[in-house]
Amino acid sequence: MDETRSRTKPADGKPAVAAPDLAGMSDEELLRMRIRDLRLKIAGTELESRIEKFYAELAAKGIAFKPICYLGEEWFCPEGCATIAMPFYLAHPRLKKLEEKMMMEVEGGSEAWCMRLLRHEMGHVLNHVYLLEKDKRWQKVFGPPSLEYSDSFRARPYSRRFVRHLDGYYAQSHPEEDFAETVAIWLTPGLDWKQQYKGWTALKKLEYVDGLMGKLAGKPPVIFSQAKMSEASRLRSRLALYYKRRRRTYAQDFPEFFDADLRKLFADPAAAPENERAAVFLRHSAKMILNAVSAWTGEPKFTLDRLLRALTDRCAELDLRLRAQSAGVEITAYLATLASHYRLTGKFKEA
């Protein structure tokens, strides 16, 4: 990698270091880079226009201030702040490509997904700057904010008490997330939420938010902290360590007792020697299966991919064969069942 940097002298007299040529780097070169040395900026990227579009949405709803959007480690709204952190990898197409390779997907990579996440984080910002959760009416509508967060929560897919905005029934995970998701629906341009949620208990939450935002329209925040936690320009971690930590977070120690299930899904080689090998089929169908299961369960693709790889490897060891043409449907349903069980209990399967 060429370490040469062009330098200029800005007004403060300190030499400025030009941004490295990320587009020309290999994955190995990128992974050796420190995040701060990527020298990323929002200006001039696709994020800039998306943030401006987001600000226009806020203005149309009568919100009197603009939260500060900055590049950080992940999507995040620091407690008590009017700031929104956006993952640094969204600021460069080469980093988005690396993110997809390392984590199987790019959270907020498309404009639609990015806007959904910005609206969600704005719900947290509004909660923080107006101290909304301290109000007894807020707590009656959404629940006590003192509840502990949990990575696994008992989602009810068909519940009408919660809006549906982000995948994985995220509104059900905590009262603060319920509020943020409800605000996100309220913010979405062109969405007739009164009609969409007609007959739902969640409509009362939307009506509460609508009335609350009407009272706050044009009013300045009670607090307006501009603190930026984990700002990308200050992060000294190398990308290799950054991904090692994230992959460890989503990785699970999968149990070793899937054999009985796999033998129900697929045939032994002696019974169907001419049929296609299950492992070959799973490798060819992996992307389709992962997309479907992740979309309906909300489980990260990286976690599901590791589980599917473990099942595929075990099918290869047992030399299992396809039993029927419906194998794709059955393995997708099976993987979704494991993911849903994990969502409810923190385990993919009971011992």
C-alpha positions in Angstrom: 0.0 0.0 0.0 1.3 3.5 -0.9 1.6 5.4 2.4 2.3 8.7 0.6 0.1 11.5 1.7 -0.3 15.0 0.2 -0.1 17.8 2.8 -1.4 21.3 2.8 -1.3 24.0 5.5 -4.8 25.1 6.7 -5.5 28.4 8.5 -4.4 27.0 11.9 -0.9 26.3 10.5 -1.1 22.6 11.1 -0.4 20.3 8.2 -3.5 18.5 6.9 -3.2 14.9 5.8 -5.2 13.9 2.7 -7.6 11.0 2.9 -6.1 7.6 1.8 -7.2 6.1 -1.5 -9.7 3.5 0.0 -11.0 2.5 -3.4 -7.7 1.1 -4.4 -7.0 -0.9 -1.3 -7.4 -4.7 -0.8 -9.4 -6.1 2.1 -6.2 -6.9 3.9 -4.9 -3.4 3.5 -8.2 -1.9 4.8 -8.3 -4.2 7.8 -4.9 -2.9 8.9 -6.1 0.7 8.8 -7.2 2.5 12.0 -10.7 3.9 11.8 -9.5 7.4 12.5 -7.0 7.2 9.7 -9.7 6.5 7.1 -10.4 10.3 7.4 -14.0 10.0 6.5 -16.5 12.8 6.1 -20.2 13.1 5.5 -19.8 16.0 3.1 -19.8 14.9 -0.6 -21.2 11.4 0.1 -24.6 9.9 -0.4 -25.2 10.4 3.3 -25.2 14.2 2.9 -28.3 14.2 0.7 -30.1 11.7 2.9 -29.5 13.8 6.0 -30.8 16.9 4.2 -33.9 14.9 3.1 -34.3 13.8 6.8 -34.0 17.4 8.0 -36.7 18.4 5.5 -39.0 15.7 6.9 -38.5 17.1 10.4 -39.2 20.7 9.3 -42.4 19.5 7.6 -43.5 18.1 10.9 -42.9 21.3 12.8 -39.8 20.1 14.6 -37.8 23.2 15.5 -34.3 21.8 15.6 -32.0 19.6 13.6 -30.1 16.8 15.4 -26.4 16.7 14.6 -25.6 13.6 12.5 -22.0 12.3 12.6 -19.9 9.3 11.8 -19.5 6.8 14.6 -19.2 3.0 15.2 -22.8 2.1 14.8 -26.4 3.5 14.6 -26.8 5.2 18.0 -28.2 8.1 19.9 -26.1 8.9 22.9 -28.2 9.2 26.1 -29.3 12.8 26.8 -28.0 14.1 23.4 -29.3 15.7 20.3 -26.9 13.8 18.1 -27.2 10.7 15.9 -24.3 8.5 15.1 -24.2 6.8 11.7 -21.9 3.9 11.0 -18.6 5.1 9.5 -18.7 2.5 6.7 -21.7 4.2 5.1 -19.4 7.1 4.1 -17.5 5.2 1.5 -18.6 2.6 -1.1 -15.4 0.6 -0.6 -16.1 0.3 3.2 -19.7 -0.7 2.5 -18.4 -3.5 0.3 -16.1 -4.7 3.1 -18.9 -4.4 5.6 -21.1 -6.7 3.5 -18.3 -9.2 3.2 -17.6 -9.2 6.9 -21.1 -9.0 8.2 -23.3 -10.3 5.3 -25.3 -7.1 5.1 -24.9 -3.3 5.3 -27.2 -1.8 7.9 -28.7 1.4 6.5 -26.9 0.8 3.1 -29.8 1.7 0.9 -31.6 5.1 1.0 -34.9 3.6 2.2 -33.2 1.7 5.0 -31.0 4.7 6.0 -34.1 6.9 6.3 -36.0 4.4 8.4 -33.1 4.3 10.8 -32.7 8.1 11.0 -36.4 8.4 11.8 -36.1 5.7 14.5 -33.1 7.5 16.1 -35.0 10.7 16.0 -37.5 9.2 18.3 -34.7 8.7 20.8 -33.5 12.3 20.3 -36.9 13.7 20.9 -37.2 11.6 24.0 -33.9 12.9 25.3 -34.1 16.6 24.5 -37.7 17.1 25.8 -37.3 14.7 28.7 -40.5 13.0 27.5 -40.2 9.6 29.3 -40.3 11.4 32.7 -44.0 12.3 32.0 -46.5 9.9 33.6 -48.7 10.0 30.6 -45.8 8.8 28.4 -45.1 6.0 30.9 -48.8 5.0 30.9 -48.8 4.7 27.1 -45.4 3.0 26.5 -44.4 1.6 29.9 -41.7 2.2 32.4 -38.4 3.3 30.9 -36.6 1.7 33.8 -37.1 -1.8 32.4 -33.8 -3.5 31.5 -32.9 -4.0 27.9 -32.6 -7.6 26.7 -31.0 -9.0 23.5 -33.6 -11.7 23.5 -37.2 -10.7 24.1 -40.5 -12.5 23.7 -41.7 -11.0 20.4 -45.3 -11.5 19.4 -45.4 -11.4 15.6 -49.1 -10.8 15.3 -49.5 -8.3 18.2 -51.4 -5.1 17.2 -50.2 -3.3 20.3 -47.0 -2.2 18.5 -46.2 -0.5 15.2 -44.0 -2.3 12.7 -41.1 -0.2 11.4 -37.7 -1.9 11.7 -37.4 -5.6 11.2 -37.5 -8.1 14.1 -40.6 -6.5 15.9 -38.1 -4.1 17.5 -40.9 -1.9 19.0 -41.6 -4.8 21.4 -38.1 -4.9 22.8 -38.4 -2.0 25.3 -40.7 1.0 26.0 -38.1 3.5 24.7 -37.8 1.5 21.4 -41.6 1.3 21.3 -41.7 5.1 21.4 -38.9 5.5 18.9 -40.6 3.2 16.4 -43.9 4.9 16.9 -42.3 8.3 16.2 -40.6 6.8 13.1 -44.0 5.8 11.7 -45.4 9.2 12.5 -42.5 10.9 10.7 -42.7 8.8 7.5 -43.8 11.0 4.6 -46.9 9.9 2.7 -47.8 7.2 5.2 -51.5 7.2 6.2 -50.9 5.7 9.6 -54.5 6.3 10.7 -55.7 4.0 8.0 -52.8 1.5 8.2 -53.2 1.0 11.9 -57.0 1.3 12.0 -58.4 -1.1 14.6 -55.0 -1.6 16.2 -54.2 -0.8 19.8 -51.0 0.8 18.4 -53.2 3.5 16.9 -53.6 5.0 20.3 -49.9 5.3 20.6 -49.7 7.1 17.3 -52.5 9.5 18.2 -50.6 10.2 21.5 -47.4 11.0 19.6 -49.3 13.1 17.1 -50.8 15.2 19.9 -47.6 15.4 21.7 -45.6 16.6 18.7 -48.3 19.1 18.0 -47.8 20.6 21.5 -44.0 20.6 20.9 -44.1 22.1 17.4 -41.8 25.1 17.2 -40.6 24.8 20.7 -36.8 24.6 21.4 -35.4 21.6 23.2 -35.3 21.6 27.0 -31.7 20.3 26.7 -29.5 20.3 23.6 -26.3 18.4 24.3 -24.1 18.1 21.2 -21.9 15.3 22.6 -20.6 12.8 20.1 -19.7 9.4 21.6 -17.4 7.0 19.7 -16.8 9.5 16.9 -15.0 7.9 13.9 -12.4 10.6 13.7 -11.2 9.6 17.2 -11.3 5.8 17.0 -7.9 4.2 17.2 -9.1 0.6 16.6 -8.0 -1.1 13.4 -10.7 -2.4 11.2 -9.5 -6.0 11.9 -10.2 -5.6 15.6 -13.4 -3.7 15.0 -14.8 -6.6 12.9 -13.4 -9.2 15.3 -15.4 -7.7 18.1 -18.6 -7.3 16.1 -18.4 -10.8 14.7 -17.9 -12.2 18.2 -21.0 -10.3 19.4 -23.2 -12.0 16.8 -21.5 -15.4 16.8 -23.1 -18.1 19.0 -21.8 -21.4 20.3 -24.1 -23.6 18.4 -25.2 -27.0 20.0 -24.0 -30.2 18.5 -27.3 -32.1 18.6 -28.9 -31.3 15.2 -28.4 -34.7 13.7 -31.9 -36.0 14.5 -33.4 -32.9 12.9 -31.2 -33.1 9.8 -32.2 -36.8 9.3 -35.8 -35.8 9.4 -35.2 -33.0 6.8 -32.9 -35.1 4.5 -32.5 -38.7 3.5 -29.6 -41.1 4.4 -27.4 -41.9 1.4 -28.4 -45.6 1.4 -32.0 -44.7 1.0 -31.6 -42.2 -1.8 -28.1 -42.6 -3.3 -29.1 -40.9 -6.6 -30.5 -37.8 -5.0 -28.7 -34.5 -4.8 -26.4 -34.0 -1.8 -28.0 -31.8 0.9 -24.8 -29.9 1.5 -24.5 -29.0 -2.2 -28.1 -27.8 -2.2 -27.7 -25.7 0.9 -24.6 -24.0 -0.4 -26.4 -23.1 -3.6 -29.5 -21.9 -1.8 -27.8 -20.1 1.2 -28.3 -16.6 0.0 -32.0 -17.0 -0.6 -32.5 -18.9 2.7 -30.6 -16.3 4.7 -32.5 -13.3 3.2 -35.8 -14.9 3.9 -35.1 -16.0 7.5 -33.4 -12.7 8.4 -36.2 -10.6 7.0 -38.9 -12.5 9.0 -37.0 -13.1 12.3 -34.9 -10.0 12.5 -31.8 -12.1 13.4 -28.5 -10.7 11.9 -27.4 -12.5 8.7 -24.0 -13.1 10.2 -25.4 -15.2 13.0 -27.7 -17.1 10.7 -24.9 -17.7 8.2 -22.7 -19.3 10.8 -25.6 -21.5 11.9 -26.4 -22.5 8.3 -22.7 -23.2 7.6 -22.6 -25.5 10.6 -25.7 -27.4 9.4 -24.3 -27.6 5.9 -21.0 -29.0 7.1 -22.8 -31.6 9.2 -24.9 -32.6 6.2 -21.7 -33.1 4.2 -20.2 -35.2 7.0 -23.3 -37.4 7.1 -23.6 -37.4 3.3 -27.3 -36.6 3.5 -29.4 -36.4 0.4 -32.5 -34.4 -0.6 -35.7 -36.1 0.2 -38.2 -34.0 -1.7 -38.5 -30.9 -3.9 -39.7 -29.0 -0.9 -36.3 -29.1 0.8 -35.8 -25.4 0.4 -39.0 -24.5 2.1 -38.4 -27.0 5.0 -34.9 -25.9 5.8 -35.9 -22.3 5.7 -38.8 -23.0 8.1 -36.4 -25.0 10.3 -33.8 -22.2 10.4 -36.5 -19.7 11.1 -37.7 -21.8 14.0 -34.2 -22.0 15.5 -33.8 -18.2 15.1 -37.2 -17.5 16.7 -36.4 -19.8 19.6 -33.1 -17.9 20.1 -35.0 -14.6 20.0 -37.3 -15.9 22.8 -34.9 -17.8 25.0 -31.3 -16.8 24.1 -30.7 -20.4 22.8 -31.2 -21.8 19.4 -32.4 -25.1 20.7 -33.1 -26.7 24.1 -30.6 -29.4 25.2 
